[in-house]
Amino acid sequence: MTITAINVRNQFRGKVKEIIEGPVVSEIDVETPSGLIVTSVVTTRSVKDLGLVIGKEVIALVKSTEVSIAAL
C-alpha cells in the first residue's frame, strides 16, 4: 500500500520505537528524526495487519477536532 494523497496535514514520519501490546488495543510509540515521540493507541489486530515491529518506518497521521492544553 502506498499513500499518494491524504487529507491530513499533521504527518510525522518516523520509526516504531516501542509497542505495548494488549489483548484488544496496543500502544505504539513512533520516534521522529528530531526525537519527537508520537503515541497512538490502535487495535492489536491493526498492529498485526500493518506488520508493525520495532524499527519499522511509518507515518503518524494526526487529525483531531480538539487539542487540550493545561497550564503548568
Backbone torsions as a table, in degrees:
resi	resn	phi	psi	omega
1	MET	NA	133.0	175.6
2	THR	-122.8	150.2	177.8
3	ILE	-101.5	116.8	177.8
4	THR	-101.4	-32.1	177.7
5	ALA	-157.9	138.4	179.1
6	ILE	-150.5	145.3	-176.9
7	ASN	-92.9	54.9	174.6
8	VAL	-133.8	116.2	-174.4
9	ARG	-81.9	-29.0	-178.2
10	ASN	-90.9	96.7	-177.9
11	GLN	-123.3	131.7	-178.6
12	PHE	-124.7	109.9	176.4
13	ARG	-79.3	138.8	179.1
14	GLY	-172.9	-166.4	-180.0
15	LYS	-123.2	145.3	176.8
16	VAL	-63.7	122.5	-178.6
17	LYS	-98.6	-38.2	-177.1
18	GLU	-151.3	145.8	174.8
19	ILE	-128.9	120.4	173.9
20	ILE	-107.7	101.2	-171.7
21	GLU	-90.3	130.3	175.6
22	GLY	-114.6	175.8	-178.3
23	PRO	-66.7	-30.0	-177.8
24	VAL	-119.0	-45.4	179.6
25	VAL	-123.6	156.2	179.8
26	SER	-132.6	152.0	178.0
27	GLU	-105.0	128.6	-178.0
28	ILE	-117.4	124.1	173.3
29	ASP	-101.6	127.5	177.7
30	VAL	-114.6	127.8	178.6
31	GLU	-104.3	125.1	178.7
32	THR	-82.5	165.3	178.6
33	PRO	-57.6	-26.7	179.7
34	SER	-85.5	-2.0	177.9
35	GLY	97.5	-3.4	177.0
36	LEU	-65.9	136.0	176.5
37	ILE	-105.0	123.8	175.4
38	VAL	-111.7	127.4	-177.8
39	THR	-112.2	136.9	179.0
40	SER	-131.4	143.9	173.3
41	VAL	-109.1	119.7	-178.7
42	VAL	-131.0	167.0	177.1
43	THR	-67.6	149.3	178.2
44	THR	-64.2	-31.6	175.2
45	ARG	-61.0	-40.5	178.7
46	SER	-65.2	-35.7	176.7
47	VAL	-57.4	-46.0	-179.4
48	LYS	-70.2	-44.8	-178.9
49	ASP	-61.8	-36.2	-179.6
50	LEU	-84.7	-7.7	-179.5
51	GLY	66.3	35.1	-177.3
52	LEU	-72.9	127.1	176.2
53	VAL	-142.2	160.4	177.9
54	ILE	-55.7	131.5	177.7
55	GLY	93.2	-11.8	-179.3
56	LYS	-68.8	135.9	176.8
57	GLU	-77.4	132.1	-178.0
58	VAL	-142.2	172.2	170.5
59	ILE	-122.8	123.5	175.1
60	ALA	-88.3	121.0	-179.6
61	LEU	-105.1	121.2	-175.8
62	VAL	-114.3	117.3	176.4
63	LYS	-135.2	119.5	-175.7
64	SER	-143.7	146.7	176.0
65	THR	-93.2	-8.6	-178.7
66	GLU	-147.8	133.9	172.1
67	VAL	-127.1	122.5	-178.6
68	SER	-97.3	143.1	178.8
69	ILE	-126.4	135.2	175.7
70	ALA	-115.7	135.8	178.0
71	ALA	-76.6	143.0	178.0
72	LEU	-95.6	NA	NA
